[in-house]
Amino acid sequence: MNAALTIEQSSFEFTCIRWREVDMDKCPNYSLGCFLEQKINFEDFGSKIKSIRFLPIIVPDVIKKIYPNEIVHHRSRNQLGLYWQMDYDRIMRSTIPECKPYLADFFLEVLEIAKATKPIRGFDYNGFIAAVKAVLPEWLEQEPEV
């Protein structure tokens, strides 16, 4: 069998950790990451951060301690890692269309937490957050891919 693998470098590595009962369609992280990749260039905000890895964690309270909230500046990769727990009960109560705006607000909330708790000299958090806020309405209006 012949197989080819193409690995693309992405500035926005978005995925999620989710409990098995959480519908995958309630986690549009990949879609958000692909959208931001097209709209935002990290070079506009300094040279210290070249990518973001964003992993919302959607698990029940019983196992939350296995996945602690964490914000990490990976200096060797110039990457900001955002590993943060979403409200599991809210996700479970939400419809699929309600999850998309929640994810957008959640991403902005975690960026604000990162700005307050993990300052990175040479990275313009305020400018980056403003740029994300400016383009999120367009992502929210997009129809889901089938």
Phi, psi and omega in degrees: 000136175261133179220147178231141179237126177249123178252123179253135176283129180238141176279341182237097179265097184245128174209193177209160170252121184224150175288151187300335180281350182277121179299130182302329179293345177276003181237074183277033184300315182301317179300317179296316179299315179297320179297311181296326178303323181281335190257336189234136178245121182298334180300338179287350187237020178111181185252358186278336180236125179245350178201160176234132171252117184241115179236094171292141183250121183238088182223156178294159181305328184301327183245012182299329183292343177289331183239081183288154173295138183205139173235123187231133171261106178276092186299320183295333180255358186053048184236141174257118180260124180241107181240104191219146184273127173275167178283102184302314181298321178296316178299316182294327179280337187281152170278166180301315179296334179285338183286330183296309177294328177297317179297318179299311178297321181295317178300315178297319179298316180292324175298320178295320177296317179298317180300320182283330188250342183226068179296140180233108179298131180094004176236125181273085178304313184301314179295320180295314180297319178298320179295318178296314178301323183292327184263343183302322179303324178296318178295320181295332181277343181295142175285144177296145178282145177249000000 
